[in-house]
């Protein structure tokens, strides 16, 4: 069982930056594939970025402004978001998969076993 708690969301102006964090419980964090997804009102949850147990990162091609990273010593996942735009407004979720995932499975929300409660990011114009 893994418990995930996101933080770092908030209100930011267009062009600003935020760093989201996701604190994970459990002793096997380093073995999990971790991902960030987001969901805007009225839209489906969409893939943002993911990082495998060995540090390989995958980022949606339309989100090159975002950087995912992990600190296994701190059991924490991060998402650095730069040059934010109003269309980035959404609830951002972190997720964990107990299995190794590659493209394209790593981009599918259904392949993740655990989810956080989400953190709201609002970008004002």
C-alpha positions in Angstrom: 0.0 0.0 0.0 1.3 3.5 -0.9 -0.2 6.7 0.3 0.4 9.8 -1.8 0.0 13.4 -0.7 0.5 16.3 -3.1 1.3 19.8 -2.2 2.6 23.0 -3.8 -0.4 24.0 -5.9 -1.8 27.5 -5.8 -2.6 30.6 -7.8 0.0 32.0 -10.1 0.1 34.5 -12.9 0.8 33.7 -16.5 4.5 33.1 -17.0 5.0 32.1 -13.4 6.4 28.9 -12.0 5.4 26.3 -9.5 7.0 23.2 -8.0 4.6 20.5 -7.0 5.6 17.8 -4.5 4.2 14.4 -3.8 5.2 12.7 -0.6 4.9 8.9 -0.6 4.6 6.5 2.3 6.1 3.1 2.2 9.6 1.7 2.0 9.6 0.8 -1.6 9.1 4.2 -3.2 12.2 3.8 -5.3 10.8 0.7 -7.0 7.6 2.5 -8.2 7.0 4.1 -11.5 5.6 7.6 -10.6 3.5 9.9 -12.7 1.8 13.2 -12.8 -1.6 13.7 -14.4 -4.0 16.6 -14.5 -7.7 17.2 -14.9 -9.3 20.4 -15.9 -13.0 21.1 -15.3 -15.1 19.2 -17.8 -12.1 17.4 -19.3 -10.6 14.0 -18.9 -7.6 13.3 -16.8 -4.5 13.6 -19.0 -0.9 12.5 -18.7 1.7 15.1 -17.8 4.9 13.3 -17.1 6.3 10.1 -15.5 9.6 8.8 -14.1 10.6 5.2 -13.9 12.4 3.5 -11.0 15.7 4.0 -12.8 15.2 7.7 -13.4 14.1 7.5 -17.0 11.6 10.4 -17.6 8.7 10.7 -20.0 7.0 14.0 -20.6 4.1 14.8 -22.8 5.4 16.4 -25.9 3.1 19.4 -25.4 4.4 20.0 -21.9 8.1 20.6 -22.4 7.9 23.4 -19.9 7.4 20.7 -17.2 10.2 18.7 -15.5 9.6 15.6 -13.4 12.1 14.4 -10.9 12.2 12.2 -7.8 14.2 12.0 -4.6 14.2 8.4 -3.4 15.9 9.3 -0.1 13.0 11.6 0.7 10.2 9.4 -0.9 9.2 12.5 -2.8 8.2 13.1 -6.4 8.4 16.6 -7.9 7.0 18.5 -10.9 8.6 21.7 -11.8 6.3 23.8 -14.0 7.7 26.9 -15.8 6.1 29.5 -18.1 2.7 28.6 -16.9 -0.4 29.4 -19.0 -4.1 29.7 -18.2 -4.7 26.4 -20.0 -2.5 24.7 -17.4 -5.2 25.3 -14.8 -6.2 22.0 -13.4 -6.1 19.6 -10.5 -2.8 17.9 -10.6 -2.5 14.3 -9.3 0.5 12.1 -8.6 0.2 8.4 -9.1 2.2 5.3 -8.5 2.5 2.0 -10.3 4.0 -1.1 -8.8 5.0 -2.4 -12.2 7.5 -1.2 -14.7 5.8 0.8 -17.5 7.1 2.0 -20.8 5.6 4.0 -23.6 2.7 4.0 -24.3 1.4 2.3 -21.1 3.1 4.8 -18.9 0.8 7.5 -20.2 -2.4 5.7 -19.3 -4.0 6.5 -16.0 -5.5 3.1 -15.7 -2.0 1.5 -15.4 -1.4 3.2 -12.0 -2.3 1.6 -8.8 -2.3 4.5 -6.3 -3.4 8.1 -6.5 -3.1 11.2 -4.4 -6.0 13.5 -3.6 -4.7 16.2 -6.0 -3.6 19.8 -5.7 -5.2 22.7 -7.5 -3.1 24.8 -9.8 -4.8 28.0 -11.1 -3.0 30.2 -13.6 -4.5 33.7 -14.0 -4.3 35.6 -17.2 
